């Protein structure tokens, strides 16, 4: 592959990623989508690996992304049963219960982990899905402020 072709390929990939970010941001900030009460996105940032818990988190998140919320919730709760300290599993369980108690459970997690960008990001996403963009933005700002340079804080930004 020639250097010119590589540059074109890199530029195309960057442009595609930028377009995806713009579309996602537009959907998150669109008040009509929020009023519909769609389940919020789940952004755990867990990468596939050989670690059994990471694999379980990825599988649970995959079920959520495919709209299988009950299955996702069961999977997250199974992870929590074996590791009650897993913040990713706690957030996943709360979000996959949508809308039943999601915001309340995420608020409890914020009380328990006030400096967690992961929890604040998801509370903001849930609040936005409930139609409260102002409070959602406040949580996203807190995520950036309290836990900067984490994937969740960067996503909140």
CNS distance restraints for C-alpha pairs under 8 A (distance, minus, plus):
assign (resid   1 and name CA) (resid   5 and name CA) 6.33 0.50 0.50
assign (resid   1 and name CA) (resid   6 and name CA) 6.66 0.50 0.50
assign (resid   2 and name CA) (resid   6 and name CA) 6.33 0.50 0.50
assign (resid   3 and name CA) (resid   7 and name CA) 6.21 0.50 0.50
assign (resid   4 and name CA) (resid   8 and name CA) 6.28 0.50 0.50
assign (resid   5 and name CA) (resid   9 and name CA) 6.10 0.50 0.50
assign (resid   6 and name CA) (resid  10 and name CA) 6.14 0.50 0.50
assign (resid   7 and name CA) (resid  11 and name CA) 6.09 0.50 0.50
assign (resid   8 and name CA) (resid  12 and name CA) 6.06 0.50 0.50
assign (resid   9 and name CA) (resid  13 and name CA) 6.20 0.50 0.50
assign (resid  10 and name CA) (resid  14 and name CA) 6.17 0.50 0.50
assign (resid  11 and name CA) (resid  15 and name CA) 6.07 0.50 0.50
assign (resid  12 and name CA) (resid  16 and name CA) 6.10 0.50 0.50
assign (resid  13 and name CA) (resid  17 and name CA) 6.16 0.50 0.50
assign (resid  14 and name CA) (resid  18 and name CA) 6.10 0.50 0.50
assign (resid  15 and name CA) (resid  19 and name CA) 6.15 0.50 0.50
assign (resid  16 and name CA) (resid  20 and name CA) 6.25 0.50 0.50
assign (resid  17 and name CA) (resid  21 and name CA) 6.23 0.50 0.50
assign (resid  18 and name CA) (resid  22 and name CA) 6.14 0.50 0.50
assign (resid  19 and name CA) (resid  23 and name CA) 6.14 0.50 0.50
assign (resid  20 and name CA) (resid  24 and name CA) 6.07 0.50 0.50
assign (resid  21 and name CA) (resid  25 and name CA) 5.97 0.50 0.50
assign (resid  22 and name CA) (resid  26 and name CA) 6.06 0.50 0.50
assign (resid  23 and name CA) (resid  27 and name CA) 6.22 0.50 0.50
assign (resid  24 and name CA) (resid  28 and name CA) 6.22 0.50 0.50
assign (resid  25 and name CA) (resid  29 and name CA) 6.16 0.50 0.50
assign (resid  26 and name CA) (resid  30 and name CA) 5.91 0.50 0.50
assign (resid  27 and name CA) (resid  33 and name CA) 6.79 0.50 0.50
assign (resid  28 and name CA) (resid  33 and name CA) 7.55 0.50 0.50
assign (resid  28 and name CA) (resid  34 and name CA) 7.58 0.50 0.50
assign (resid  28 and name CA) (resid 125 and name CA) 7.95 0.50 0.50
assign (resid  28 and name CA) (resid 128 and name CA) 7.45 0.50 0.50
assign (resid  29 and name CA) (resid  34 and name CA) 7.97 0.50 0.50
assign (resid  29 and name CA) (resid 133 and name CA) 7.46 0.50 0.50
assign (resid  30 and name CA) (resid  34 and name CA) 6.66 0.50 0.50
assign (resid  31 and name CA) (resid  35 and name CA) 6.24 0.50 0.50
assign (resid  31 and name CA) (resid 131 and name CA) 6.97 0.50 0.50
assign (resid  31 and name CA) (resid 133 and name CA) 7.69 0.50 0.50
assign (resid  32 and name CA) (resid  36 and name CA) 6.53 0.50 0.50
assign (resid  33 and name CA) (resid  37 and name CA) 7.23 0.50 0.50
assign (resid  33 and name CA) (resid  38 and name CA) 7.19 0.50 0.50
assign (resid  33 and name CA) (resid 129 and name CA) 7.48 0.50 0.50
assign (resid  34 and name CA) (resid  38 and name CA) 6.91 0.50 0.50
assign (resid  34 and name CA) (resid 128 and name CA) 5.78 0.50 0.50
assign (resid  34 and name CA) (resid 129 and name CA) 4.46 0.50 0.50
assign (resid  34 and name CA) (resid 130 and name CA) 6.05 0.50 0.50
assign (resid  34 and name CA) (resid 131 and name CA) 4.78 0.50 0.50
assign (resid  34 and name CA) (resid 132 and name CA) 7.87 0.50 0.50
assign (resid  35 and name CA) (resid 129 and name CA) 6.97 0.50 0.50
assign (resid  35 and name CA) (resid 130 and name CA) 6.62 0.50 0.50
assign (resid  35 and name CA) (resid 131 and name CA) 5.16 0.50 0.50
assign (resid  36 and name CA) (resid 129 and name CA) 7.62 0.50 0.50
assign (resid  37 and name CA) (resid 129 and name CA) 5.29 0.50 0.50
assign (resid  37 and name CA) (resid 130 and name CA) 5.58 0.50 0.50
assign (resid  37 and name CA) (resid 131 and name CA) 7.33 0.50 0.50
assign (resid  38 and name CA) (resid 129 and name CA) 6.02 0.50 0.50
assign (resid  39 and name CA) (resid  95 and name CA) 7.79 0.50 0.50
assign (resid  39 and name CA) (resid  98 and name CA) 6.08 0.50 0.50
assign (resid  39 and name CA) (resid  99 and name CA) 7.22 0.50 0.50
assign (resid  39 and name CA) (resid 126 and name CA) 7.48 0.50 0.50
assign (resid  39 and name CA) (resid 129 and name CA) 6.48 0.50 0.50
assign (resid  40 and name CA) (resid  95 and name CA) 7.27 0.50 0.50
assign (resid  40 and name CA) (resid 122 and name CA) 7.90 0.50 0.50
assign (resid  40 and name CA) (resid 125 and name CA) 5.56 0.50 0.50
assign (resid  40 and name CA) (resid 126 and name CA) 5.41 0.50 0.50
assign (resid  40 and name CA) (resid 128 and name CA) 7.83 0.50 0.50
assign (resid  40 and name CA) (resid 129 and name CA) 5.70 0.50 0.50
assign (resid  41 and name CA) (resid  65 and name CA) 7.89 0.50 0.50
assign (resid  41 and name CA) (resid 125 and name CA) 6.92 0.50 0.50
assign (resid  42 and name CA) (resid  61 and name CA) 7.17 0.50 0.50
assign (resid  42 and name CA) (resid  64 and name CA) 7.70 0.50 0.50
assign (resid  42 and name CA) (resid  65 and name CA) 7.61 0.50 0.50
assign (resid  42 and name CA) (resid  92 and name CA) 7.16 0.50 0.50
assign (resid  42 and name CA) (resid  95 and name CA) 7.24 0.50 0.50
assign (resid  42 and name CA) (resid 122 and name CA) 7.27 0.50 0.50
assign (resid  43 and name CA) (resid 122 and name CA) 7.64 0.50 0.50
assign (resid  43 and name CA) (resid 152 and name CA) 7.50 0.50 0.50
assign (resid  44 and name CA) (resid  61 and name CA) 7.87 0.50 0.50
assign (resid  44 and name CA) (resid  88 and name CA) 6.16 0.50 0.50
assign (resid  44 and name CA) (resid  92 and name CA) 7.75 0.50 0.50
assign (resid  44 and name CA) (resid 118 and name CA) 7.22 0.50 0.50
assign (resid  44 and name CA) (resid 152 and name CA) 7.80 0.50 0.50
assign (resid  45 and name CA) (resid 151 and name CA) 6.88 0.50 0.50
assign (resid  45 and name CA) (resid 152 and name CA) 7.61 0.50 0.50
assign (resid  46 and name CA) (resid  54 and name CA) 6.53 0.50 0.50
assign (resid  46 and name CA) (resid  57 and name CA) 7.01 0.50 0.50
assign (resid  46 and name CA) (resid  58 and name CA) 6.43 0.50 0.50
assign (resid  47 and name CA) (resid  54 and name CA) 7.01 0.50 0.50
assign (resid  47 and name CA) (resid  58 and name CA) 7.05 0.50 0.50
assign (resid  48 and name CA) (resid  54 and name CA) 6.29 0.50 0.50
assign (resid  48 and name CA) (resid  55 and name CA) 5.89 0.50 0.50
assign (resid  48 and name CA) (resid  58 and name CA) 6.41 0.50 0.50
assign (resid  49 and name CA) (resid  54 and name CA) 6.25 0.50 0.50
assign (resid  49 and name CA) (resid  55 and name CA) 6.35 0.50 0.50
assign (resid  50 and name CA) (resid  54 and name CA) 7.47 0.50 0.50
assign (resid  50 and name CA) (resid  55 and name CA) 6.97 0.50 0.50
assign (resid  51 and name CA) (resid  55 and name CA) 6.26 0.50 0.50
assign (resid  52 and name CA) (resid  56 and name CA) 6.15 0.50 0.50
assign (resid  53 and name CA) (resid  57 and name CA) 6.11 0.50 0.50
assign (resid  53 and name CA) (resid  79 and name CA) 7.18 0.50 0.50
assign (resid  54 and name CA) (resid  58 and name CA) 6.13 0.50 0.50
assign (resid  55 and name CA) (resid  59 and name CA) 6.13 0.50 0.50
assign (resid  56 and name CA) (resid  60 and name CA) 6.12 0.50 0.50
assign (resid  56 and name CA) (resid  75 and name CA) 7.37 0.50 0.50
assign (resid  56 and name CA) (resid  79 and name CA) 7.22 0.50 0.50
assign (resid  57 and name CA) (resid  61 and name CA) 6.03 0.50 0.50
assign (resid  57 and name CA) (resid  75 and name CA) 7.89 0.50 0.50
assign (resid  57 and name CA) (resid  76 and name CA) 7.01 0.50 0.50
assign (resid  57 and name CA) (resid  79 and name CA) 7.66 0.50 0.50
assign (resid  57 and name CA) (resid  88 and name CA) 7.68 0.50 0.50
assign (resid  57 and name CA) (resid  89 and name CA) 6.92 0.50 0.50
assign (resid  58 and name CA) (resid  62 and name CA) 5.99 0.50 0.50
assign (resid  59 and name CA) (resid  63 and name CA) 6.30 0.50 0.50
assign (resid  59 and name CA) (resid  75 and name CA) 7.93 0.50 0.50
assign (resid  60 and name CA) (resid  64 and name CA) 6.37 0.50 0.50
assign (resid  60 and name CA) (resid  71 and name CA) 7.53 0.50 0.50
assign (resid  60 and name CA) (resid  72 and name CA) 4.71 0.50 0.50
assign (resid  60 and name CA) (resid  73 and name CA) 7.48 0.50 0.50
assign (resid  60 and name CA) (resid  75 and name CA) 5.37 0.50 0.50
assign (resid  60 and name CA) (resid  76 and name CA) 6.12 0.50 0.50
assign (resid  60 and name CA) (resid  92 and name CA) 7.95 0.50 0.50
assign (resid  61 and name CA) (resid  65 and name CA) 6.16 0.50 0.50
assign (resid  61 and name CA) (resid  72 and name CA) 6.57 0.50 0.50
assign (resid  61 and name CA) (resid  92 and name CA) 7.32 0.50 0.50
assign (resid  62 and name CA) (resid  66 and name CA) 6.24 0.50 0.50
assign (resid  62 and name CA) (resid  72 and name CA) 7.80 0.50 0.50
assign (resid  63 and name CA) (resid  67 and name CA) 6.48 0.50 0.50
assign (resid  63 and name CA) (resid  68 and name CA) 5.17 0.50 0.50
assign (resid  63 and name CA) (resid  69 and name CA) 6.83 0.50 0.50
assign (resid  63 and name CA) (resid  71 and name CA) 6.52 0.50 0.50
assign (resid  63 and name CA) (resid  72 and name CA) 5.15 0.50 0.50
assign (resid  64 and name CA) (resid  68 and name CA) 5.31 0.50 0.50
assign (resid  64 and name CA) (resid  69 and name CA) 5.16 0.50 0.50
assign (resid  64 and name CA) (resid  71 and name CA) 7.68 0.50 0.50
assign (resid  64 and name CA) (resid  72 and name CA) 5.20 0.50 0.50
assign (resid  64 and name CA) (resid  96 and name CA) 6.63 0.50 0.50
assign (resid  68 and name CA) (resid  72 and name CA) 6.16 0.50 0.50
assign (resid  69 and name CA) (resid  73 and name CA) 6.00 0.50 0.50
assign (resid  69 and name CA) (resid  96 and name CA) 5.14 0.50 0.50
assign (resid  69 and name CA) (resid  97 and name CA) 6.94 0.50 0.50
assign (resid  69 and name CA) (resid  98 and name CA) 7.91 0.50 0.50
assign (resid  70 and name CA) (resid  74 and name CA) 6.28 0.50 0.50
assign (resid  70 and name CA) (resid  96 and name CA) 7.02 0.50 0.50
assign (resid  70 and name CA) (resid  97 and name CA) 7.36 0.50 0.50
assign (resid  71 and name CA) (resid  75 and name CA) 6.19 0.50 0.50
assign (resid  72 and name CA) (resid  76 and name CA) 6.13 0.50 0.50
assign (resid  72 and name CA) (resid  92 and name CA) 7.79 0.50 0.50
assign (resid  72 and name CA) (resid  93 and name CA) 7.46 0.50 0.50
assign (resid  72 and name CA) (resid  96 and name CA) 6.24 0.50 0.50
assign (resid  73 and name CA) (resid  77 and name CA) 6.03 0.50 0.50
assign (resid  73 and name CA) (resid  92 and name CA) 7.06 0.50 0.50
assign (resid  73 and name CA) (resid  93 and name CA) 4.92 0.50 0.50
assign (resid  73 and name CA) (resid  94 and name CA) 7.81 0.50 0.50
assign (resid  73 and name CA) (resid  96 and name CA) 5.19 0.50 0.50
assign (resid  73 and name CA) (resid  97 and name CA) 6.39 0.50 0.50
assign (resid  74 and name CA) (resid  78 and name CA) 6.11 0.50 0.50
assign (resid  74 and name CA) (resid  93 and name CA) 7.72 0.50 0.50
assign (resid  75 and name CA) (resid  79 and name CA) 6.44 0.50 0.50
assign (resid  76 and name CA) (resid  80 and name CA) 6.24 0.50 0.50
assign (resid  76 and name CA) (resid  89 and name CA) 5.01 0.50 0.50
assign (resid  76 and name CA) (resid  90 and name CA) 7.10 0.50 0.50
assign (resid  76 and name CA) (resid  92 and name CA) 6.00 0.50 0.50
assign (resid  76 and name CA) (resid  93 and name CA) 5.15 0.50 0.50
assign (resid  77 and name CA) (resid  81 and name CA) 6.09 0.50 0.50
assign (resid  77 and name CA) (resid  89 and name CA) 7.01 0.50 0.50
assign (resid  77 and name CA) (resid  90 and name CA) 7.62 0.50 0.50
assign (resid  77 and name CA) (resid  93 and name CA) 6.06 0.50 0.50
assign (resid  78 and name CA) (resid  82 and name CA) 6.60 0.50 0.50
assign (resid  79 and name CA) (resid  83 and name CA) 5.98 0.50 0.50
assign (resid  79 and name CA) (resid  84 and name CA) 7.77 0.50 0.50
assign (resid  79 and name CA) (resid  86 and name CA) 7.69 0.50 0.50
assign (resid  79 and name CA) (resid  89 and name CA) 6.27 0.50 0.50
assign (resid  80 and name CA) (resid  84 and name CA) 4.62 0.50 0.50
assign (resid  80 and name CA) (resid  85 and name CA) 7.28 0.50 0.50
assign (resid  80 and name CA) (resid  86 and name CA) 6.32 0.50 0.50
assign (resid  80 and name CA) (resid  89 and name CA) 5.87 0.50 0.50
assign (resid  80 and name CA) (resid  90 and name CA) 6.66 0.50 0.50
assign (resid  86 and name CA) (resid  90 and name CA) 6.31 0.50 0.50
assign (resid  87 and name CA) (resid  91 and name CA) 6.08 0.50 0.50
assign (resid  87 and name CA) (resid 119 and name CA) 7.93 0.50 0.50
assign (resid  88 and name CA) (resid  92 and name CA) 6.03 0.50 0.50
assign (resid  88 and name CA) (resid 118 and name CA) 7.81 0.50 0.50
assign (resid  89 and name CA) (resid  93 and name CA) 5.96 0.50 0.50
assign (resid  90 and name CA) (resid  94 and name CA) 6.20 0.50 0.50
assign (resid  91 and name CA) (resid  95 and name CA) 6.10 0.50 0.50
assign (resid  91 and name CA) (resid 106 and name CA) 6.94 0.50 0.50
assign (resid  91 and name CA) (resid 109 and name CA) 7.97 0.50 0.50
assign (resid  91 and name CA) (resid 119 and name CA) 6.58 0.50 0.50
assign (resid  91 and name CA) (resid 122 and name CA) 7.37 0.50 0.50
assign (resid  92 and name CA) (resid  96 and name CA) 5.90 0.50 0.50
assign (resid  93 and name CA) (resid  97 and name CA) 6.30 0.50 0.50
assign (resid  94 and name CA) (resid  98 and name CA) 7.24 0.50 0.50
assign (resid  94 and name CA) (resid 101 and name CA) 7.32 0.50 0.50
assign (resid  94 and name CA) (resid 102 and name CA) 4.94 0.50 0.50
assign (resid  94 and name CA) (resid 103 and name CA) 7.84 0.50 0.50
assign (resid  94 and name CA) (resid 105 and name CA) 5.99 0.50 0.50
assign (resid  94 and name CA) (resid 106 and name CA) 6.54 0.50 0.50
assign (resid  95 and name CA) (resid  99 and name CA) 7.79 0.50 0.50
assign (resid  95 and name CA) (resid 102 and name CA) 5.50 0.50 0.50
assign (resid  95 and name CA) (resid 122 and name CA) 7.73 0.50 0.50
assign (resid  95 and name CA) (resid 126 and name CA) 7.55 0.50 0.50
assign (resid  96 and name CA) (resid 102 and name CA) 7.80 0.50 0.50
assign (resid  97 and name CA) (resid 101 and name CA) 6.96 0.50 0.50
assign (resid  97 and name CA) (resid 102 and name CA) 6.02 0.50 0.50
assign (resid  98 and name CA) (resid 102 and name CA) 5.51 0.50 0.50
assign (resid  99 and name CA) (resid 103 and name CA) 7.78 0.50 0.50
assign (resid 101 and name CA) (resid 105 and name CA) 5.94 0.50 0.50
assign (resid 102 and name CA) (resid 106 and name CA) 6.12 0.50 0.50
assign (resid 102 and name CA) (resid 126 and name CA) 7.24 0.50 0.50
assign (resid 103 and name CA) (resid 107 and name CA) 6.05 0.50 0.50
assign (resid 103 and name CA) (resid 123 and name CA) 6.36 0.50 0.50
assign (resid 103 and name CA) (resid 126 and name CA) 6.20 0.50 0.50
assign (resid 103 and name CA) (resid 127 and name CA) 6.85 0.50 0.50
assign (resid 104 and name CA) (resid 108 and name CA) 6.33 0.50 0.50
assign (resid 105 and name CA) (resid 109 and name CA) 6.27 0.50 0.50
assign (resid 106 and name CA) (resid 110 and name CA) 6.18 0.50 0.50
assign (resid 106 and name CA) (resid 119 and name CA) 6.67 0.50 0.50
assign (resid 106 and name CA) (resid 120 and name CA) 7.94 0.50 0.50
assign (resid 106 and name CA) (resid 122 and name CA) 7.40 0.50 0.50
assign (resid 106 and name CA) (resid 123 and name CA) 5.57 0.50 0.50
assign (resid 107 and name CA) (resid 111 and name CA) 6.32 0.50 0.50
assign (resid 107 and name CA) (resid 123 and name CA) 6.89 0.50 0.50
assign (resid 108 and name CA) (resid 112 and name CA) 6.32 0.50 0.50
assign (resid 109 and name CA) (resid 113 and name CA) 5.82 0.50 0.50
assign (resid 109 and name CA) (resid 114 and name CA) 7.75 0.50 0.50
assign (resid 109 and name CA) (resid 119 and name CA) 6.65 0.50 0.50
assign (resid 110 and name CA) (resid 114 and name CA) 4.80 0.50 0.50
assign (resid 110 and name CA) (resid 115 and name CA) 7.79 0.50 0.50
assign (resid 110 and name CA) (resid 116 and name CA) 7.35 0.50 0.50
assign (resid 110 and name CA) (resid 119 and name CA) 6.14 0.50 0.50
assign (resid 110 and name CA) (resid 120 and name CA) 6.55 0.50 0.50
assign (resid 113 and name CA) (resid 119 and name CA) 7.59 0.50 0.50
assign (resid 114 and name CA) (resid 120 and name CA) 7.97 0.50 0.50
assign (resid 115 and name CA) (resid 143 and name CA) 7.36 0.50 0.50
assign (resid 115 and name CA) (resid 146 and name CA) 5.13 0.50 0.50
assign (resid 115 and name CA) (resid 147 and name CA) 6.04 0.50 0.50
assign (resid 116 and name CA) (resid 120 and name CA) 6.37 0.50 0.50
assign (resid 116 and name CA) (resid 143 and name CA) 6.82 0.50 0.50
assign (resid 116 and name CA) (resid 146 and name CA) 7.11 0.50 0.50
assign (resid 116 and name CA) (resid 147 and name CA) 6.17 0.50 0.50
assign (resid 117 and name CA) (resid 121 and name CA) 5.75 0.50 0.50
assign (resid 117 and name CA) (resid 140 and name CA) 7.98 0.50 0.50
assign (resid 117 and name CA) (resid 142 and name CA) 7.61 0.50 0.50
assign (resid 117 and name CA) (resid 143 and name CA) 4.16 0.50 0.50
assign (resid 117 and name CA) (resid 144 and name CA) 6.82 0.50 0.50
assign (resid 117 and name CA) (resid 146 and name CA) 6.85 0.50 0.50
assign (resid 117 and name CA) (resid 147 and name CA) 5.32 0.50 0.50
assign (resid 117 and name CA) (resid 148 and name CA) 7.74 0.50 0.50
assign (resid 117 and name CA) (resid 150 and name CA) 7.40 0.50 0.50
assign (resid 117 and name CA) (resid 152 and name CA) 5.43 0.50 0.50
assign (resid 117 and name CA) (resid 153 and name CA) 5.39 0.50 0.50
assign (resid 118 and name CA) (resid 122 and name CA) 6.42 0.50 0.50
assign (resid 118 and name CA) (resid 143 and name CA) 7.47 0.50 0.50
assign (resid 118 and name CA) (resid 152 and name CA) 5.11 0.50 0.50
assign (resid 118 and name CA) (resid 153 and name CA) 7.37 0.50 0.50
assign (resid 119 and name CA) (resid 123 and name CA) 6.13 0.50 0.50
assign (resid 120 and name CA) (resid 124 and name CA) 6.07 0.50 0.50
assign (resid 120 and name CA) (resid 139 and name CA) 5.45 0.50 0.50
assign (resid 120 and name CA) (resid 140 and name CA) 6.35 0.50 0.50
assign (resid 120 and name CA) (resid 142 and name CA) 7.08 0.50 0.50
assign (resid 120 and name CA) (resid 143 and name CA) 5.43 0.50 0.50
assign (resid 121 and name CA) (resid 125 and name CA) 6.24 0.50 0.50
assign (resid 121 and name CA) (resid 139 and name CA) 6.65 0.50 0.50
assign (resid 121 and name CA) (resid 140 and name CA) 5.54 0.50 0.50
assign (resid 121 and name CA) (resid 143 and name CA) 6.21 0.50 0.50
assign (resid 121 and name CA) (resid 152 and name CA) 6.26 0.50 0.50
assign (resid 121 and name CA) (resid 153 and name CA) 7.17 0.50 0.50
assign (resid 121 and name CA) (resid 155 and name CA) 7.64 0.50 0.50
assign (resid 121 and name CA) (resid 156 and name CA) 5.69 0.50 0.50
assign (resid 122 and name CA) (resid 126 and name CA) 6.03 0.50 0.50
assign (resid 123 and name CA) (resid 127 and name CA) 6.04 0.50 0.50
assign (resid 123 and name CA) (resid 136 and name CA) 7.11 0.50 0.50
assign (resid 123 and name CA) (resid 139 and name CA) 6.89 0.50 0.50
assign (resid 124 and name CA) (resid 128 and name CA) 6.05 0.50 0.50
assign (resid 124 and name CA) (resid 135 and name CA) 7.04 0.50 0.50
assign (resid 124 and name CA) (resid 136 and name CA) 3.84 0.50 0.50
assign (resid 124 and name CA) (resid 137 and name CA) 6.49 0.50 0.50
assign (resid 124 and name CA) (resid 138 and name CA) 7.64 0.50 0.50
assign (resid 124 and name CA) (resid 139 and name CA) 5.24 0.50 0.50
assign (resid 124 and name CA) (resid 140 and name CA) 5.94 0.50 0.50
assign (resid 125 and name CA) (resid 129 and name CA) 6.20 0.50 0.50
assign (resid 125 and name CA) (resid 136 and name CA) 6.43 0.50 0.50
assign (resid 126 and name CA) (resid 130 and name CA) 6.25 0.50 0.50
assign (resid 126 and name CA) (resid 136 and name CA) 7.70 0.50 0.50
assign (resid 127 and name CA) (resid 131 and name CA) 6.39 0.50 0.50
assign (resid 127 and name CA) (resid 132 and name CA) 5.31 0.50 0.50
assign (resid 127 and name CA) (resid 133 and name CA) 6.78 0.50 0.50
assign (resid 127 and name CA) (resid 135 and name CA) 6.82 0.50 0.50
assign (resid 127 and name CA) (resid 136 and name CA) 5.28 0.50 0.50
assign (resid 128 and name CA) (resid 132 and name CA) 4.99 0.50 0.50
assign (resid 128 and name CA) (resid 133 and name CA) 4.82 0.50 0.50
assign (resid 128 and name CA) (resid 135 and name CA) 7.82 0.50 0.50
assign (resid 128 and name CA) (resid 136 and name CA) 5.43 0.50 0.50
assign (resid 132 and name CA) (resid 136 and name CA) 6.22 0.50 0.50
assign (resid 133 and name CA) (resid 137 and name CA) 6.04 0.50 0.50
assign (resid 134 and name CA) (resid 138 and name CA) 6.38 0.50 0.50
assign (resid 135 and name CA) (resid 139 and name CA) 6.37 0.50 0.50
assign (resid 136 and name CA) (resid 140 and name CA) 6.31 0.50 0.50
assign (resid 137 and name CA) (resid 141 and name CA) 6.14 0.50 0.50
assign (resid 138 and name CA) (resid 142 and name CA) 6.28 0.50 0.50
assign (resid 139 and name CA) (resid 143 and name CA) 6.17 0.50 0.50
assign (resid 140 and name CA) (resid 144 and name CA) 6.38 0.50 0.50
assign (resid 140 and name CA) (resid 153 and name CA) 7.46 0.50 0.50
assign (resid 140 and name CA) (resid 156 and name CA) 4.87 0.50 0.50
assign (resid 140 and name CA) (resid 157 and name CA) 6.75 0.50 0.50
assign (resid 141 and name CA) (resid 145 and name CA) 6.17 0.50 0.50
assign (resid 141 and name CA) (resid 156 and name CA) 7.19 0.50 0.50
assign (resid 141 and name CA) (resid 157 and name CA) 7.23 0.50 0.50
assign (resid 142 and name CA) (resid 146 and name CA) 5.83 0.50 0.50
assign (resid 143 and name CA) (resid 147 and name CA) 5.82 0.50 0.50
assign (resid 143 and name CA) (resid 148 and name CA) 7.20 0.50 0.50
assign (resid 143 and name CA) (resid 152 and name CA) 7.43 0.50 0.50
assign (resid 143 and name CA) (resid 153 and name CA) 5.27 0.50 0.50
assign (resid 143 and name CA) (resid 156 and name CA) 6.63 0.50 0.50
assign (resid 144 and name CA) (resid 148 and name CA) 4.97 0.50 0.50
assign (resid 144 and name CA) (resid 149 and name CA) 7.77 0.50 0.50
assign (resid 144 and name CA) (resid 153 and name CA) 4.59 0.50 0.50
assign (resid 144 and name CA) (resid 154 and name CA) 7.00 0.50 0.50
assign (resid 144 and name CA) (resid 156 and name CA) 6.61 0.50 0.50
assign (resid 144 and name CA) (resid 157 and name CA) 6.52 0.50 0.50
assign (resid 147 and name CA) (resid 153 and name CA) 6.31 0.50 0.50
assign (resid 148 and name CA) (resid 153 and name CA) 5.53 0.50 0.50
assign (resid 148 and name CA) (resid 154 and name CA) 7.35 0.50 0.50
assign (resid 149 and name CA) (resid 153 and name CA) 6.22 0.50 0.50
assign (resid 149 and name CA) (resid 154 and name CA) 6.33 0.50 0.50
assign (resid 150 and name CA) (resid 154 and name CA) 6.16 0.50 0.50
assign (resid 151 and name CA) (resid 155 and name CA) 6.08 0.50 0.50
assign (resid 152 and name CA) (resid 156 and name CA) 6.05 0.50 0.50
assign (resid 153 and name CA) (resid 157 and name CA) 6.18 0.50 0.50
